[in-house]
């Protein structure tokens, strides 16, 4: 399954008891349709997302970024401390494509060093035994 949406807050890395790390973030998906009266209805769905493959991806999952996720969806329901029934949508992603648009994190705001060009070796006159 694929979903496309915007990240609602910067991703967080959580460490489990077995030292396994998971990246958690939330994505909002906007949808609209026209009802029978011709009125445009806007609807937003929120997914709590998890990514288990590499925690380094959290650096680029910033609030407002447009992402395309591949994975599987699930739902959950629970009774809160207030006694009310709550529910949520979850998405366990295995592939993330960032299409841009998010805030830059502190790491990204720092200037990135430009790669150095490899020096060009000059031929000595002693190496003048080239066949051409």
N, C-alpha and C positions, 0 to 999 in steps of 0.2 A: 504494500500500500504506500502511496506517496501523498504527502501533504505539503502545502506551501503557505507560509505565514510569517508574521513578524515576531521577533523575540520581545517579550514584555519586560524583562529585566536581565541584567548581566548574568551569565551562567556561573554556577557555583560547583566547586569540586568537593565531594564528600568522600571520606575514607571510612570504609566498613571495618568491622572487627578483624577480618582476615587480611587487612592492609590492601584490599582491592579498592580501587578508586572508580567513582562514577561521576559523570558530569550531569548535573540537573539544571534544567532551564524550562521556561514556559513559552509557548507559542500561541498567538492569537490568529485565528483565521476568520476573515470577514467574508460574508456571503450576503447576497441580496436577491430578492425576488419580488414579483408583483402579485398582489392578492387579487381576488375576484373583482374588487372595486377599482382595480388599476393603481392602487397605492403601492409605492416602492417600500418594501420592508427590509431593513438592515438587521442582520443577525451575526453575532460574534460567538465563536466557539473557542474555548481555551483548552489546550492540551499541556499536561505536565509531562515533559520529555526527559528521557534518560539516555545517555550514551556511555557505553562501557569499554570501548576499544582503546582510547587514549585520552588522558586528562588534558593534554596540551591543546586540544581543540577549544577549551574554555576561553582562551585568550581572544579568539575571534568571534565568539558568540556573545555579542553585546546588544544592549537594548536598542530596538528599532531595526536591527538587521533583518533583511528578507532572506529566509532560508527555505530550502527544499529538502525535505526529509524522506527517507525510505525506511520502512520498518513495519512494525505491527502495532495496531491500536488495541486498547482494552479499556474497560471502565471499572470503577470501584465505587462502593457505597459504604457509608459508616454512620454511626450515631455519634454526634459530637458531645462534648461535655455539657452543652446546653440542652441535651436531650433531643435535638432536632436531627432529622435525617439529612445527610449530605452526600453528594456524589461528585465524581470527577472523571475526566477523560485522560488516559495515559497513552503515551506513545514511546515505544522502545525502538530507538533508531539505530540503524547499522550503517547508514550512509548520510552524510551531511554535505549539501552544496550551499555555500553562502553567496548570495547574489548582491550583497552590499546594502548600504543605506543605514547602518547602525552608527552609534557613537563610537568614537575611537577610545580604546582603553588607555590607561596610563602608559602601558608598554608601547602601544602603537603611536603615541604622541611624541615619543622620543625620536630624534632623527636617526635614520638607519644609515649605517656606513655604506658607502658605495663600494662595490667590489673593485679591488685593485686589478689593473691590467697586468698580465705577466710581462716582465721585461723582455725586450727583444734582444737576443744574443747577437752581438756583432762578431763577424768573422775576423780573425786575425789574418794578417797578410801571410803568416806562416802556413795557414790552412788553405792555401790557394791551389790545392790539387784537385779541384773540381773537374769532372770530365767534359764540361761544356764551356 
